[in-house]
Amino acid sequence: MEIATAQPQFVFSDTFIPESPENSEFYAQLLRGMTHKLNNLLAVIQGFSSLILMDEGIDESIGENLGHMKEAATNASGLSERVLPAGGCSQITLQDLKLSDYLPMVSNTLQEPCSSRGIPINVQCAATTPTVKADPGRLKDILLELISNAADAASGGGGQVSFEVYPPGGFSSADQNRVDVLVRNSGSTISADGLKKIWEPFYSSKDSKHFGIGLTIAAVLAAQMNMKLGVHSADNTTTFWLSIPVA
């Protein structure tokens, strides 16, 4: 079904993706954010270490302090690992991939963010889709970031998530020859100001437990694989659109 004329206005990630290694401002912003986050985590480690050293008696509170230290160190390690793909440092190996065969193999992983939060997810995939060029592992990373983001947003507003895959002509016009993946969530709307910043590294409207780098990672990986990534949010519904060229 051709519905391209009914498409809403999407905000694409192109503006915030480095076109070349010479785009120093992007990397400067990324490193500034990384340093800020890591300093916060290290401050926790240093603070609780000082408390332990000042404690003249060993009691149960030491275990609690050590737990905080371990959690902070784990978070610091996790952030460092996520900075690499956000900075365009991931190795990409493109291969022929048919989504109707690939998605069932990773469905449990992709649905976990919703199932762990008790959020309903509706999956729709065309029975046949053309072969695309993609790195299977990196594509899974993109989809997992989008679904995790949707699940978080839906859980805050009593919403649900849908995951839809369309062959050429099913969403975008057939002459574009692209396979389109839509990840929608109800229960929240992103403000106009938020949409302008959504791809920026370390921007987040969530609490401090979220690094604000997941959508940056998705956008950079999409750019590395010649995919387009856009977002539209209105009327209590947010839609992320991943457009993949046919091989």
C-alpha positions in Angstrom: 0.0 0.0 0.0 1.4 3.4 -1.0 1.1 5.8 1.8 4.1 8.1 1.2 1.9 11.2 0.7 0.5 10.7 4.3 3.9 10.7 5.9 4.4 13.2 8.8 7.4 15.6 8.9 10.4 13.6 10.3 13.4 15.2 11.9 16.4 13.3 10.6 19.7 12.7 12.3 21.9 14.1 9.5 22.5 17.4 11.2 24.3 15.8 14.1 26.2 13.1 12.3 29.9 13.9 11.5 30.4 13.9 7.7 34.1 13.4 8.1 36.8 13.1 10.8 37.4 16.8 10.4 34.1 17.6 12.1 36.0 18.5 15.3 33.0 20.3 17.0 31.1 17.0 17.1 33.9 15.1 18.7 34.7 18.0 21.0 31.1 18.0 22.2 31.2 14.2 22.6 34.4 14.3 24.6 33.2 17.1 26.8 30.1 15.2 27.7 32.1 12.0 28.3 34.5 13.8 30.6 31.7 15.3 32.6 29.9 12.0 33.0 33.0 10.1 33.9 34.0 12.8 36.4 30.6 12.5 38.1 31.0 8.7 38.4 34.6 9.0 39.7 33.5 11.5 42.3 31.2 8.8 43.7 34.0 6.3 43.9 36.3 8.8 45.5 33.7 10.0 48.0 32.8 6.5 49.3 36.5 5.5 49.4 37.1 8.5 51.7 34.2 7.4 53.9 35.6 3.9 54.2 39.0 5.2 55.1 37.6 7.5 57.8 35.5 4.7 59.4 37.3 3.4 62.5 35.1 0.4 62.8 34.1 -2.2 60.2 30.4 -2.6 60.1 27.6 -3.3 57.7 27.6 0.2 56.2 30.9 -0.6 54.6 29.2 -3.2 52.4 26.6 -0.7 51.3 29.3 1.8 50.5 31.2 -0.8 48.5 28.1 -1.6 46.6 27.8 2.1 45.5 31.4 2.1 44.5 31.0 -1.1 42.4 27.9 0.3 40.7 29.7 3.5 39.8 32.7 1.7 38.4 30.5 -0.5 36.4 28.6 2.5 35.0 31.9 4.1 34.1 33.1 1.1 32.2 29.7 0.8 30.4 29.9 4.5 29.4 33.4 4.1 28.0 32.3 1.2 25.8 29.3 3.1 24.5 31.4 6.1 23.6 33.2 4.1 20.9 30.2 3.5 18.6 28.9 7.0 19.3 32.2 8.4 18.0 32.0 6.4 14.8 34.7 3.9 15.9 32.7 0.7 15.4 33.9 -1.7 12.7 31.2 -2.2 10.1 31.0 -5.4 8.0 28.1 -5.1 5.5 26.5 -8.3 4.2 23.3 -9.3 2.4 20.5 -9.5 4.9 16.8 -10.3 4.6 14.9 -8.8 7.4 12.0 -11.3 7.3 14.6 -14.1 8.1 16.9 -12.0 10.3 14.3 -10.5 12.7 13.0 -13.8 14.1 16.5 -14.7 15.1 16.9 -11.6 17.3 13.3 -11.1 18.3 13.8 -12.2 21.9 16.6 -9.7 22.4 14.6 -6.9 20.7 11.5 -7.5 22.8 13.3 -7.7 26.1 13.2 -3.9 26.8 9.4 -4.1 26.6 8.9 -7.4 28.4 11.1 -6.3 31.3 9.0 -3.2 31.8 5.6 -4.9 31.2 5.0 -2.9 28.1 2.9 -4.4 25.3 4.7 -4.6 21.9 3.0 -5.2 18.6 5.3 -6.6 15.9 4.3 -6.4 12.2 6.7 -7.6 9.5 5.9 -8.1 5.8 6.1 -11.7 4.8 8.6 -11.0 2.1 11.1 -8.1 2.1 14.0 -7.5 -0.4 17.6 -8.1 0.7 19.4 -5.1 2.3 23.0 -4.4 3.0 23.7 -4.2 6.7 26.0 -5.4 9.5 23.7 -7.8 11.5 25.2 -7.0 14.9 25.2 -3.2 14.3 21.7 -3.3 13.0 20.6 -5.1 16.1 22.3 -2.4 18.2 20.3 0.3 16.4 17.0 -1.5 16.7 17.6 -2.2 20.4 18.4 1.4 21.1 15.2 2.5 19.4 13.0 -0.1 21.1 14.6 0.6 24.5 13.9 4.3 24.1 10.3 3.6 23.1 9.8 1.3 26.0 11.1 3.9 28.5 8.8 6.5 27.0 5.8 4.2 27.0 6.3 3.1 30.6 6.2 6.7 31.8 2.8 7.3 30.2 1.0 4.0 30.3 1.6 3.5 26.5 2.6 0.7 24.3 5.2 0.0 21.5 4.9 -1.2 17.9 7.6 -2.4 15.6 6.7 -2.4 11.9 8.7 -3.4 8.8 7.6 -2.4 5.3 8.9 -3.4 1.9 9.5 -0.7 -0.8 6.2 1.1 -1.5 4.7 0.1 1.9 5.7 3.3 3.7 8.1 5.3 1.5 7.5 5.5 -2.2 8.4 2.5 -4.3 10.9 4.4 -6.5 13.1 5.1 -3.5 13.7 1.3 -3.2 14.0 1.2 0.6 12.9 -1.1 3.4 11.4 1.0 6.2 11.3 0.1 9.9 9.1 2.1 12.2 9.3 2.0 16.0 6.4 3.8 17.6 5.4 4.4 21.2 2.3 5.9 22.7 2.1 7.6 26.0 4.5 10.6 25.4 5.3 13.5 23.1 8.7 15.0 22.5 8.7 18.8 22.5 9.9 20.8 19.5 13.0 21.8 21.4 13.7 18.2 22.4 13.4 17.1 18.7 16.1 19.6 17.8 18.5 18.0 20.3 17.5 14.4 20.3 20.5 13.1 18.4 23.1 15.2 20.3 25.4 13.2 22.6 24.6 13.3 26.3 21.3 15.0 25.8 18.6 13.3 27.8 15.2 14.2 29.3 15.5 11.2 31.7 17.1 10.9 35.1 20.8 10.6 35.7 20.9 6.8 35.3 20.5 7.4 31.6 23.6 8.5 29.8 21.8 10.2 26.9 23.9 8.6 24.3 21.7 5.7 23.0 20.1 7.7 20.1 23.5 9.2 19.2 24.8 5.6 18.8 21.9 4.6 16.7 22.3 7.7 14.4 26.0 7.2 13.9 25.7 3.5 13.2 22.9 4.2 10.7 25.0 6.8 8.9 27.9 4.3 8.7 25.6 1.8 7.0 24.1 4.4 4.6 20.7 4.3 6.4 18.5 7.2 7.3 17.1 7.7 10.7 14.3 10.2 11.6 11.8 10.9 14.3 8.3 12.4 14.5 6.4 13.2 17.7 2.9 14.5 18.0 -0.5 13.7 19.6 1.0 11.5 22.4 2.8 9.3 19.9 6.5 9.2 18.9 7.7 7.4 15.8 11.3 6.6 14.8 11.8 5.7 11.2 14.9 3.7 10.0 15.1 3.7 6.2 17.4 1.0 4.7 18.3 1.0 1.0 17.8 -2.3 -0.8 21.0 -4.1 -1.7 
